[in-house]
Amino acid sequence: MIPKDHPRYESLMTREKLVEGFKQGITALEGLIAHGRGEAFDYILGERTRDFALKAEKTAIAMLLLAKNPVISVNGNTAVLVPKEIGELAKLVNAKVEVNVFHHSKERVERIANYLEKFGVSALHAGDAELEGLSSARRIVDRRGIYIADVVLVPLEDGDRCEILKRHGKKVIAIDLNPLSRTSRMADVTIVDNITRAIPRMIEFAKELRNFSKEELEKIVKDYNNKEILAEAIDGIIEYLERTKNLL
């Protein structure tokens, strides 16, 4: 039992959720490693949502609301960490949810879909289509979801699929704590934030922006520059490290 007054309580609880997800066959061992890498970046970002992340989160919602066929892609880590929140966000932006994993098996995909169902999320997972040009199991998609999507939110993404999604003419919104990754640099909108903070923030933006006009949403997207956001994120890391160094 982790005491709530532990200074690393939130971080440790996140790890516990992922470990439990692994025991249930939802998360993969590789997913635990990937989380550790992201957590390291979160640490040097100050473990809080910064202004550059808020800009990206707001733009992401505007883009999802403007989309004709928005899809939220969910892997094992995402399913375990923010299942209820994914369902709420999907309803607010009228998006479909689809299970898509790198370490693929029909059994694992079914387990993730069934887990999401417990939180009221009906996730597409037919695996009846493929993204041409991608050799990994990420190519296996649902023809009602990612296959026909125009905007895809891909929390905890991998660079290969991001590239192929864009090649297929889709807009990509990535949640990636590493502003230096290929995914971050290739996505149309990169949210440099922890998914456990990003999705709840996006829900709040969705409640606000769903009342905006099409023109207002289009202006938010038009005024956004992902390269500038990534530069701000890198500056944020440098600033945090410098400030911390000065406290030694």
VEXVOPA-369197 format. One record per residue (C-alpha): residue number from 1; x, y, z; chain. Coordinates in nm, 3 decimals. Example, Ala and Ser with C-alpha at 12.3 -4.5 7.8 and 13.67 -1.06 7.14 Angstrom:
% VEXVOPA-369197
<n = 1, x = 1.230, y = -0.450, z = 0.780, chain = A>
<n = 2, x = 1.367, y = -0.106, z = 0.714, chain = A>
//
This chain:
% VEXVOPA-369197
<n = 1, x = 0.000, y = 0.000, z = 0.000, chain = A>
<n = 2, x = 0.143, y = 0.336, z = -0.109, chain = A>
<n = 3, x = 0.068, y = 0.612, z = 0.148, chain = A>
<n = 4, x = -0.107, y = 0.916, z = -0.004, chain = A>
<n = 5, x = 0.138, y = 1.152, z = 0.163, chain = A>
<n = 6, x = 0.430, y = 0.993, z = -0.023, chain = A>
<n = 7, x = 0.600, y = 1.270, z = -0.230, chain = A>
<n = 8, x = 0.594, y = 1.043, z = -0.538, chain = A>
<n = 9, x = 0.242, y = 0.914, z = -0.480, chain = A>
<n = 10, x = 0.097, y = 0.997, z = -0.825, chain = A>
<n = 11, x = 0.400, y = 0.859, z = -1.007, chain = A>
<n = 12, x = 0.402, y = 0.540, z = -0.802, chain = A>
<n = 13, x = 0.028, y = 0.487, z = -0.849, chain = A>
<n = 14, x = 0.071, y = 0.523, z = -1.224, chain = A>
<n = 15, x = 0.336, y = 0.253, z = -1.217, chain = A>
<n = 16, x = 0.108, y = 0.029, z = -1.012, chain = A>
<n = 17, x = -0.169, y = 0.067, z = -1.271, chain = A>
<n = 18, x = 0.068, y = -0.032, z = -1.550, chain = A>
<n = 19, x = 0.199, y = -0.332, z = -1.359, chain = A>
<n = 20, x = -0.156, y = -0.446, z = -1.286, chain = A>
<n = 21, x = -0.236, y = -0.395, z = -1.653, chain = A>
<n = 22, x = 0.053, y = -0.622, z = -1.743, chain = A>
<n = 23, x = -0.076, y = -0.890, z = -1.506, chain = A>
<n = 24, x = -0.412, y = -0.871, z = -1.686, chain = A>
<n = 25, x = -0.247, y = -0.900, z = -2.028, chain = A>
<n = 26, x = -0.337, y = -0.544, z = -2.129, chain = A>
<n = 27, x = -0.004, y = -0.364, z = -2.115, chain = A>
<n = 28, x = 0.316, y = -0.513, z = -2.257, chain = A>
<n = 29, x = 0.652, y = -0.535, z = -2.082, chain = A>
<n = 30, x = 0.785, y = -0.305, z = -2.352, chain = A>
<n = 31, x = 0.511, y = -0.060, z = -2.257, chain = A>
<n = 32, x = 0.647, y = -0.045, z = -1.903, chain = A>
<n = 33, x = 0.989, y = 0.043, z = -2.042, chain = A>
<n = 34, x = 0.838, y = 0.310, z = -2.267, chain = A>
<n = 35, x = 0.657, y = 0.461, z = -1.970, chain = A>
<n = 36, x = 0.983, y = 0.486, z = -1.777, chain = A>
<n = 37, x = 1.141, y = 0.679, z = -2.063, chain = A>
<n = 38, x = 0.848, y = 0.919, z = -2.071, chain = A>
<n = 39, x = 0.853, y = 0.961, z = -1.696, chain = A>
<n = 40, x = 1.217, y = 1.070, z = -1.716, chain = A>
<n = 41, x = 1.120, y = 1.351, z = -1.954, chain = A>
<n = 42, x = 0.826, y = 1.445, z = -1.735, chain = A>
<n = 43, x = 1.066, y = 1.481, z = -1.443, chain = A>
<n = 44, x = 1.283, y = 1.736, z = -1.625, chain = A>
<n = 45, x = 0.970, y = 1.921, z = -1.737, chain = A>
<n = 46, x = 0.880, y = 1.975, z = -1.373, chain = A>
<n = 47, x = 0.597, y = 1.717, z = -1.372, chain = A>
<n = 48, x = 0.334, y = 1.975, z = -1.453, chain = A>
<n = 49, x = 0.141, y = 2.092, z = -1.756, chain = A>
<n = 50, x = 0.324, y = 2.384, z = -1.912, chain = A>
<n = 51, x = 0.188, y = 2.666, z = -2.130, chain = A>
<n = 52, x = 0.318, y = 2.508, z = -2.450, chain = A>
<n = 53, x = 0.125, y = 2.190, z = -2.367, chain = A>
<n = 54, x = -0.194, y = 2.387, z = -2.306, chain = A>
<n = 55, x = -0.161, y = 2.553, z = -2.647, chain = A>
<n = 56, x = -0.121, y = 2.215, z = -2.813, chain = A>
<n = 57, x = -0.409, y = 2.061, z = -2.617, chain = A>
<n = 58, x = -0.642, y = 2.344, z = -2.714, chain = A>
<n = 59, x = -0.543, y = 2.317, z = -3.080, chain = A>
<n = 60, x = -0.583, y = 1.939, z = -3.072, chain = A>
<n = 61, x = -0.943, y = 1.977, z = -2.954, chain = A>
<n = 62, x = -1.015, y = 2.235, z = -3.222, chain = A>
<n = 63, x = -0.877, y = 1.996, z = -3.484, chain = A>
<n = 64, x = -1.082, y = 1.704, z = -3.351, chain = A>
<n = 65, x = -1.400, y = 1.913, z = -3.348, chain = A>
<n = 66, x = -1.340, y = 2.020, z = -3.709, chain = A>
<n = 67, x = -1.273, y = 1.664, z = -3.827, chain = A>
<n = 68, x = -1.526, y = 1.459, z = -4.022, chain = A>
<n = 69, x = -1.397, y = 1.124, z = -3.896, chain = A>
<n = 70, x = -1.188, y = 1.176, z = -3.580, chain = A>
<n = 71, x = -1.045, y = 0.867, z = -3.411, chain = A>
<n = 72, x = -0.873, y = 0.821, z = -3.076, chain = A>
<n = 73, x = -0.621, y = 0.537, z = -3.099, chain = A>
<n = 74, x = -0.570, y = 0.344, z = -2.776, chain = A>
<n = 75, x = -0.288, y = 0.107, z = -2.680, chain = A>
<n = 76, x = -0.240, y = -0.091, z = -2.359, chain = A>
<n = 77, x = -0.081, y = 0.188, z = -2.157, chain = A>
<n = 78, x = -0.351, y = 0.437, z = -2.252, chain = A>
<n = 79, x = -0.629, y = 0.192, z = -2.175, chain = A>
<n = 80, x = -0.496, y = 0.130, z = -1.825, chain = A>
<n = 81, x = -0.409, y = 0.489, z = -1.737, chain = A>
<n = 82, x = -0.708, y = 0.691, z = -1.864, chain = A>
<n = 83, x = -0.993, y = 0.458, z = -1.972, chain = A>
<n = 84, x = -1.283, y = 0.661, z = -1.834, chain = A>
<n = 85, x = -1.132, y = 0.988, z = -1.957, chain = A>
<n = 86, x = -1.084, y = 0.853, z = -2.310, chain = A>
<n = 87, x = -1.452, y = 0.766, z = -2.322, chain = A>
<n = 88, x = -1.555, y = 1.111, z = -2.201, chain = A>
<n = 89, x = -1.328, y = 1.288, z = -2.449, chain = A>
<n = 90, x = -1.452, y = 1.074, z = -2.737, chain = A>
<n = 91, x = -1.814, y = 1.168, z = -2.664, chain = A>
<n = 92, x = -1.735, y = 1.539, z = -2.638, chain = A>
<n = 93, x = -1.558, y = 1.554, z = -2.976, chain = A>
<n = 94, x = -1.775, y = 1.286, z = -3.142, chain = A>
<n = 95, x = -1.475, y = 1.060, z = -3.206, chain = A>
<n = 96, x = -1.450, y = 0.685, z = -3.242, chain = A>
<n = 97, x = -1.211, y = 0.491, z = -3.020, chain = A>
<n = 98, x = -0.997, y = 0.217, z = -3.173, chain = A>
<n = 99, x = -0.757, y = -0.033, z = -3.019, chain = A>
<n = 100, x = -0.424, y = -0.031, z = -3.200, chain = A>
<n = 101, x = -0.111, y = -0.192, z = -3.056, chain = A>
<n = 102, x = 0.249, y = -0.256, z = -3.161, chain = A>
<n = 103, x = 0.276, y = -0.589, z = -2.978, chain = A>
<n = 104, x = -0.029, y = -0.740, z = -3.139, chain = A>
<n = 105, x = -0.235, y = -1.050, z = -3.084, chain = A>
<n = 106, x = -0.608, y = -1.095, z = -3.128, chain = A>
<n = 107, x = -0.632, y = -1.205, z = -2.767, chain = A>
<n = 108, x = -0.459, y = -0.894, z = -2.635, chain = A>
<n = 109, x = -0.668, y = -0.663, z = -2.853, chain = A>
<n = 110, x = -0.982, y = -0.833, z = -2.722, chain = A>
<n = 111, x = -0.863, y = -0.793, z = -2.364, chain = A>
<n = 112, x = -0.806, y = -0.421, z = -2.414, chain = A>
<n = 113, x = -1.145, y = -0.375, z = -2.579, chain = A>
<n = 114, x = -1.317, y = -0.567, z = -2.300, chain = A>
<n = 115, x = -1.133, y = -0.364, z = -2.037, chain = A>
<n = 116, x = -1.246, y = -0.038, z = -2.199, chain = A>
<n = 117, x = -1.601, y = -0.170, z = -2.212, chain = A>
<n = 118, x = -1.600, y = -0.180, z = -1.831, chain = A>
<n = 119, x = -1.566, y = 0.200, z = -1.841, chain = A>
<n = 120, x = -1.842, y = 0.246, z = -2.096, chain = A>
<n = 121, x = -1.609, y = 0.275, z = -2.394, chain = A>
<n = 122, x = -1.703, y = 0.078, z = -2.705, chain = A>
<n = 123, x = -1.375, y = 0.045, z = -2.897, chain = A>
<n = 124, x = -1.337, y = -0.062, z = -3.258, chain = A>
<n = 125, x = -1.101, y = -0.357, z = -3.291, chain = A>
<n = 126, x = -1.202, y = -0.563, z = -3.595, chain = A>
<n = 127, x = -0.854, y = -0.550, z = -3.750, chain = A>
<n = 128, x = -1.010, y = -0.589, z = -4.094, chain = A>
<n = 129, x = -0.791, y = -0.341, z = -4.283, chain = A>
<n = 130, x = -0.424, y = -0.250, z = -4.318, chain = A>
<n = 131, x = -0.228, y = 0.072, z = -4.358, chain = A>
<n = 132, x = -0.017, y = 0.024, z = -4.668, chain = A>
<n = 133, x = 0.353, y = 0.098, z = -4.621, chain = A>
<n = 134, x = 0.377, y = -0.009, z = -4.257, chain = A>
<n = 135, x = 0.535, y = -0.344, z = -4.171, chain = A>
<n = 136, x = 0.467, y = -0.354, z = -3.795, chain = A>
<n = 137, x = 0.140, y = -0.479, z = -3.644, chain = A>
<n = 138, x = 0.036, y = -0.115, z = -3.612, chain = A>
<n = 139, x = -0.070, y = -0.153, z = -3.977, chain = A>
<n = 140, x = -0.369, y = -0.363, z = -3.864, chain = A>
<n = 141, x = -0.662, y = -0.124, z = -3.826, chain = A>
<n = 142, x = -1.040, y = -0.117, z = -3.833, chain = A>
<n = 143, x = -1.187, y = -0.002, z = -4.164, chain = A>
<n = 144, x = -1.455, y = 0.191, z = -3.970, chain = A>
<n = 145, x = -1.191, y = 0.379, z = -3.770, chain = A>
<n = 146, x = -0.830, y = 0.470, z = -3.838, chain = A>
<n = 147, x = -0.854, y = 0.344, z = -4.196, chain = A>
<n = 148, x = -1.100, y = 0.621, z = -4.292, chain = A>
<n = 149, x = -1.006, y = 0.879, z = -4.027, chain = A>
<n = 150, x = -0.903, y = 1.230, z = -4.125, chain = A>
<n = 151, x = -0.768, y = 1.318, z = -3.777, chain = A>
<n = 152, x = -0.612, y = 1.065, z = -3.540, chain = A>
<n = 153, x = -0.521, y = 1.127, z = -3.178, chain = A>
<n = 154, x = -0.238, y = 0.889, z = -3.099, chain = A>
<n = 155, x = -0.137, y = 0.895, z = -2.732, chain = A>
<n = 156, x = 0.202, y = 0.735, z = -2.671, chain = A>
<n = 157, x = 0.283, y = 0.703, z = -3.039, chain = A>
<n = 158, x = 0.564, y = 0.542, z = -3.235, chain = A>
<n = 159, x = 0.733, y = 0.730, z = -3.518, chain = A>
<n = 160, x = 0.680, y = 0.473, z = -3.794, chain = A>
<n = 161, x = 0.302, y = 0.482, z = -3.770, chain = A>
<n = 162, x = 0.298, y = 0.861, z = -3.741, chain = A>
<n = 163, x = 0.484, y = 0.882, z = -4.072, chain = A>
<n = 164, x = 0.248, y = 0.639, z = -4.246, chain = A>
<n = 165, x = -0.064, y = 0.805, z = -4.110, chain = A>
<n = 166, x = 0.053, y = 1.135, z = -4.254, chain = A>
<n = 167, x = 0.141, y = 0.967, z = -4.583, chain = A>
<n = 168, x = -0.218, y = 0.847, z = -4.597, chain = A>
<n = 169, x = -0.333, y = 1.209, z = -4.569, chain = A>
<n = 170, x = -0.437, y = 1.206, z = -4.204, chain = A>
<n = 171, x = -0.370, y = 1.477, z = -3.948, chain = A>
<n = 172, x = -0.187, y = 1.338, z = -3.646, chain = A>
<n = 173, x = -0.213, y = 1.460, z = -3.288, chain = A>
<n = 174, x = 0.051, y = 1.301, z = -3.066, chain = A>
<n = 175, x = 0.092, y = 1.298, z = -2.690, chain = A>
<n = 176, x = 0.464, y = 1.255, z = -2.635, chain = A>
<n = 177, x = 0.672, y = 1.371, z = -2.337, chain = A>
<n = 178, x = 0.985, y = 1.363, z = -2.552, chain = A>
<n = 179, x = 0.995, y = 1.678, z = -2.771, chain = A>
<n = 180, x = 1.299, y = 1.538, z = -2.953, chain = A>
<n = 181, x = 1.135, y = 1.219, z = -3.079, chain = A>
<n = 182, x = 1.058, y = 1.154, z = -3.444, chain = A>
<n = 183, x = 0.690, y = 1.133, z = -3.357, chain = A>
<n = 184, x = 0.698, y = 1.476, z = -3.193, chain = A>
<n = 185, x = 0.871, y = 1.629, z = -3.493, chain = A>
<n = 186, x = 0.643, y = 1.464, z = -3.750, chain = A>
<n = 187, x = 0.302, y = 1.513, z = -3.588, chain = A>
<n = 188, x = 0.079, y = 1.804, z = -3.683, chain = A>
<n = 189, x = 0.015, y = 1.876, z = -3.314, chain = A>
<n = 190, x = 0.243, y = 1.746, z = -3.039, chain = A>
<n = 191, x = 0.126, y = 1.759, z = -2.680, chain = A>
<n = 192, x = 0.436, y = 1.746, z = -2.460, chain = A>
<n = 193, x = 0.258, y = 1.645, z = -2.145, chain = A>
<n = 194, x = 0.186, y = 1.339, z = -1.933, chain = A>
<n = 195, x = -0.119, y = 1.158, z = -2.067, chain = A>
<n = 196, x = -0.269, y = 1.145, z = -1.718, chain = A>
<n = 197, x = -0.276, y = 1.526, z = -1.719, chain = A>
<n = 198, x = -0.328, y = 1.585, z = -2.092, chain = A>
<n = 199, x = -0.653, y = 1.394, z = -2.143, chain = A>
<n = 200, x = -0.835, y = 1.559, z = -1.847, chain = A>
<n = 201, x = -0.717, y = 1.901, z = -1.971, chain = A>
<n = 202, x = -0.840, y = 1.819, z = -2.321, chain = A>
<n = 203, x = -1.178, y = 1.726, z = -2.176, chain = A>
<n = 204, x = -1.204, y = 2.073, z = -2.022, chain = A>
<n = 205, x = -1.104, y = 2.236, z = -2.352, chain = A>
<n = 206, x = -1.362, y = 2.023, z = -2.536, chain = A>
<n = 207, x = -1.640, y = 2.142, z = -2.306, chain = A>
<n = 208, x = -1.540, y = 2.501, z = -2.387, chain = A>
<n = 209, x = -1.459, y = 2.478, z = -2.756, chain = A>
<n = 210, x = -1.757, y = 2.270, z = -2.865, chain = A>
<n = 211, x = -1.955, y = 2.596, z = -2.843, chain = A>
<n = 212, x = -1.716, y = 2.777, z = -3.077, chain = A>
<n = 213, x = -1.803, y = 2.849, z = -3.439, chain = A>
<n = 214, x = -1.627, y = 2.668, z = -3.722, chain = A>
<n = 215, x = -1.443, y = 2.990, z = -3.806, chain = A>
<n = 216, x = -1.316, y = 3.029, z = -3.449, chain = A>
<n = 217, x = -1.193, y = 2.669, z = -3.442, chain = A>
<n = 218, x = -1.022, y = 2.710, z = -3.779, chain = A>
<n = 219, x = -0.840, y = 3.020, z = -3.652, chain = A>
<n = 220, x = -0.706, y = 2.828, z = -3.351, chain = A>
<n = 221, x = -0.565, y = 2.560, z = -3.583, chain = A>
<n = 222, x = -0.433, y = 2.813, z = -3.836, chain = A>
<n = 223, x = -0.246, y = 3.013, z = -3.569, chain = A>
<n = 224, x = -0.074, y = 2.703, z = -3.431, chain = A>
<n = 225, x = 0.290, y = 2.624, z = -3.512, chain = A>
<n = 226, x = 0.413, y = 2.284, z = -3.392, chain = A>
<n = 227, x = 0.781, y = 2.365, z = -3.441, chain = A>
<n = 228, x = 0.745, y = 2.665, z = -3.212, chain = A>
<n = 229, x = 0.571, y = 2.451, z = -2.951, chain = A>
<n = 230, x = 0.851, y = 2.192, z = -2.958, chain = A>
<n = 231, x = 1.110, y = 2.470, z = -2.928, chain = A>
<n = 232, x = 0.922, y = 2.605, z = -2.625, chain = A>
<n = 233, x = 0.918, y = 2.257, z = -2.473, chain = A>
<n = 234, x = 1.294, y = 2.221, z = -2.515, chain = A>
<n = 235, x = 1.342, y = 2.568, z = -2.366, chain = A>
<n = 236, x = 1.119, y = 2.459, z = -2.079, chain = A>
<n = 237, x = 1.344, y = 2.163, z = -2.007, chain = A>
<n = 238, x = 1.655, y = 2.382, z = -2.016, chain = A>
<n = 239, x = 1.492, y = 2.640, z = -1.789, chain = A>
<n = 240, x = 1.388, y = 2.376, z = -1.537, chain = A>
<n = 241, x = 1.734, y = 2.219, z = -1.529, chain = A>
<n = 242, x = 1.903, y = 2.558, z = -1.490, chain = A>
<n = 243, x = 1.668, y = 2.659, z = -1.210, chain = A>
<n = 244, x = 1.719, y = 2.328, z = -1.034, chain = A>
<n = 245, x = 2.096, y = 2.353, z = -1.072, chain = A>
<n = 246, x = 2.092, y = 2.696, z = -0.909, chain = A>
<n = 247, x = 1.914, y = 2.549, z = -0.607, chain = A>
<n = 248, x = 2.195, y = 2.302, z = -0.537, chain = A>
//
